[in-house]
């Protein structure tokens, strides 16, 4: 017997209207408010934001004072400027990684992934929250550098904003690589999220010019946006002009690396979902 066709459903088809910009902004800010609420209730976390940067600033500050007594030219400005900009890079990378890892440690990552919050909104929220922590820490360090050593970040002139922008983008790219490694290989890979930025440190010429590196490493350094920032910082502090050509190259590198790391993050997230890894985080 042939089955009779079903009559058409008179009810209108259910369609999901695209979210407005205001709705997406509300979701992103929800991630920021959530992380800020957790931070506000944890004095230990606030202490950690400031402790290591302050220790590093004091350490290098005392080194510069000693070298100044030895009549080493420009050393105070060079080293303190390098410390402040290095903290922008380091904290941009570590803070976005930590924000993600805290969802793993609290066994909340699966809840986030099954919520209506999209992966893009979640990631943007982590970036904005990490930006706030970076700005707060660097502002405190800049105040200490001026109060203790008479060094003002305004000595970098108009180059300060692009210098910090390039380092922020590079730091977030490195943080995304660490997050992708955790998603792909599990919690044991979180050491990558902590330490990847330190792989860049000796090649970026933070406390010394890139010219002291061996020739092969100088070639590698040319493709690190951070190296152009720190070389430009020393040029400006020596009385030269902001090297806009090198900053443009660094910005182009940042754009390429950020696109690659976003694709890597999306691939790792799809892999984790397909293999059921999200439900095993925090076990």
C-alpha positions in Angstrom: 0.0 0.0 0.0 1.3 3.4 -1.0 1.5 5.9 1.9 -0.5 9.0 1.4 1.5 12.2 1.3 1.2 14.4 4.4 -0.6 17.7 4.1 1.5 20.8 4.2 2.2 22.2 7.7 0.1 25.4 8.0 2.5 26.8 10.6 5.1 29.3 9.4 8.6 28.0 9.2 10.8 28.8 12.2 13.7 31.0 11.2 16.4 32.5 13.3 16.8 36.2 12.7 20.4 37.4 12.4 21.7 39.0 15.6 22.0 42.8 15.6 25.3 44.5 16.4 23.9 45.5 19.8 23.0 41.9 20.6 26.5 40.7 19.7 28.1 43.6 21.7 26.0 42.6 24.7 27.3 39.0 24.5 30.9 40.1 24.1 30.6 42.5 27.1 29.0 39.6 29.0 32.2 37.7 28.7 34.2 40.7 29.9 31.9 41.3 32.8 32.1 37.6 33.8 35.9 37.7 33.9 36.0 41.1 35.6 33.6 39.8 38.3 35.9 36.8 38.9 39.0 39.1 39.0 37.4 41.6 41.4 36.6 38.8 43.9 40.2 37.5 43.8 42.8 39.7 45.4 45.4 37.1 44.5 44.7 37.5 40.8 45.0 41.3 41.1 48.3 40.9 43.0 49.6 38.6 40.2 48.8 41.1 37.5 51.2 43.6 39.1 53.7 41.5 41.0 56.0 40.1 38.3 56.0 43.3 36.1 56.9 45.4 39.1 59.7 43.0 40.1 61.1 43.1 36.6 60.9 46.9 36.5 62.7 47.2 39.8 65.3 44.8 38.8 66.1 46.4 35.5 65.7 49.9 37.1 68.5 49.2 39.6 70.7 47.8 36.9 70.2 51.0 34.9 71.1 53.1 37.9 74.3 51.1 38.4 75.2 51.5 34.7 74.5 55.2 34.8 77.0 55.6 37.6 79.5 53.9 35.2 78.6 56.7 32.6 77.0 54.3 30.1 75.0 56.6 27.7 71.3 56.3 27.2 71.1 53.0 29.2 68.4 54.2 31.5 66.0 55.1 28.8 66.8 52.1 26.6 66.4 49.5 29.2 63.3 50.9 31.0 61.6 51.5 27.6 62.4 47.9 26.7 61.0 46.6 29.9 57.7 48.5 29.5 57.2 47.4 25.9 58.2 43.9 26.7 55.5 43.7 29.3 52.9 44.8 26.7 53.9 41.8 24.5 54.3 39.3 27.4 51.0 40.2 29.1 49.0 40.4 25.8 50.1 36.8 25.1 49.7 35.4 28.6 46.5 37.1 29.7 44.4 35.8 26.8 45.8 32.4 27.4 45.1 32.6 31.1 41.6 33.7 30.5 41.0 30.6 28.4 42.8 28.3 30.8 40.7 29.5 33.7 37.6 28.2 31.9 39.4 24.8 31.7 40.5 24.9 35.3 37.0 25.8 36.5 35.5 23.1 34.2 33.4 25.8 32.5 34.7 25.5 28.9 32.1 23.0 27.8 29.3 25.2 29.3 30.7 28.1 27.3 30.8 26.1 24.1 27.2 24.8 24.3 25.8 28.3 25.2 24.4 30.6 22.5 27.7 32.5 22.7 29.5 32.1 19.4 33.2 31.2 19.3 34.0 34.7 17.8 32.1 36.5 20.5 33.8 34.5 23.2 37.3 35.2 21.7 36.6 38.9 21.3 35.5 39.0 24.9 38.8 37.4 26.0 40.8 39.8 23.9 39.0 42.9 25.4 39.4 41.6 28.9 43.1 40.9 28.4 43.5 44.4 26.9 42.1 45.9 30.0 44.5 44.0 32.2 47.5 45.0 30.0 46.6 48.7 30.1 46.2 48.6 33.8 49.5 46.8 34.4 51.4 49.0 32.0 49.9 52.2 33.4 51.0 51.2 36.9 54.5 50.3 35.7 54.8 53.6 33.8 53.9 55.5 36.9 56.5 53.6 38.9 59.1 54.1 36.2 58.5 57.9 36.3 58.4 58.1 40.1 61.5 55.9 40.8 63.7 56.6 37.8 62.3 59.7 36.1 61.5 57.8 32.9 58.4 58.9 31.1 56.8 56.8 28.4 55.9 60.0 26.6 59.6 60.1 25.6 58.7 57.6 22.9 56.6 60.4 21.2 54.0 59.6 18.6 55.6 56.2 18.1 54.2 54.9 21.5 50.8 54.0 20.1 51.9 52.1 17.0 54.7 50.4 19.0 52.1 49.1 21.6 49.6 48.2 18.8 52.1 46.0 17.0 53.1 44.3 20.2 49.5 43.7 21.3 48.6 42.0 18.0 51.7 39.8 18.1 51.0 38.9 21.7 47.4 37.9 20.9 48.6 35.8 18.0 51.0 34.0 20.2 48.2 33.5 22.8 46.0 32.0 20.1 48.7 29.5 19.2 48.9 28.4 22.8 45.1 28.1 23.0 45.0 26.1 19.8 47.7 23.8 21.2 45.7 23.1 24.3 42.5 22.4 22.3 44.4 20.0 20.0 46.7 18.2 22.5 45.0 18.6 25.8 45.8 20.3 29.1 49.4 19.0 29.1 50.1 21.5 26.3 49.3 24.4 28.5 53.0 24.9 29.0 53.1 26.2 25.4 50.5 28.9 26.3 52.8 30.1 29.1 56.2 29.9 27.5 55.7 30.6 23.7 56.2 34.3 24.2 59.6 33.7 25.8 60.8 31.9 22.6 60.4 35.3 20.8 62.3 37.2 23.5 65.9 36.4 22.5 65.2 37.0 18.8 63.3 40.3 19.2 66.3 42.4 20.3 64.5 43.6 23.4 67.5 44.6 25.5 70.1 44.6 22.7 70.2 45.5 19.0 69.4 42.8 16.5 72.8 43.3 14.9 74.5 41.3 17.7 72.6 38.1 16.7 74.2 35.6 14.3 73.3 36.3 10.6 70.8 33.4 10.3 69.0 34.6 13.4 69.0 38.2 12.1 67.0 36.9 9.1 64.5 35.2 11.4 64.3 38.4 13.5 63.4 40.4 10.4 60.1 38.4 10.3 59.3 39.1 13.9 57.2 42.3 14.3 58.5 42.8 17.8 62.1 43.2 16.6 61.1 46.2 14.5 59.3 47.8 17.5 62.3 47.6 19.8 64.7 48.7 17.1 62.4 51.6 16.4 62.2 52.4 20.1 66.0 52.7 20.4 66.1 54.9 17.2 63.5 57.3 18.7 65.3 57.4 22.1 68.5 58.2 20.4 66.9 61.3 18.8 65.9 59.8 15.5 62.5 59.8 13.7 59.9 57.1 14.1 60.8 54.4 11.5 57.4 54.3 9.8 58.6 52.0 7.1 59.6 49.3 9.6 56.4 49.7 11.5 54.4 49.3 8.3 56.3 46.0 7.7 55.7 44.9 11.3 52.0 45.7 10.9 51.8 43.7 7.7 53.4 40.8 9.5 51.0 41.1 12.4 48.0 41.0 10.0 49.3 37.8 8.4 50.2 36.1 11.6 46.8 37.0 13.2 45.0 35.6 10.2 47.0 32.4 10.4 46.5 31.9 14.1 42.8 32.6 13.9 42.6 29.9 11.2 44.6 27.6 13.5 42.3 28.3 16.5 39.2 27.5 14.4 40.8 24.3 13.1 41.8 23.2 16.7 38.3 24.0 18.0 36.7 21.9 15.3 39.0 19.1 16.0 38.3 19.2 19.8 34.5 19.2 19.1 34.7 16.4 16.6 36.7 14.2 18.9 34.8 15.0 22.1 37.8 16.7 23.8 35.8 19.6 25.3 34.0 17.3 27.7 37.2 15.9 29.0 38.9 19.2 29.9 39.2 19.6 33.7 38.7 15.9 34.5 
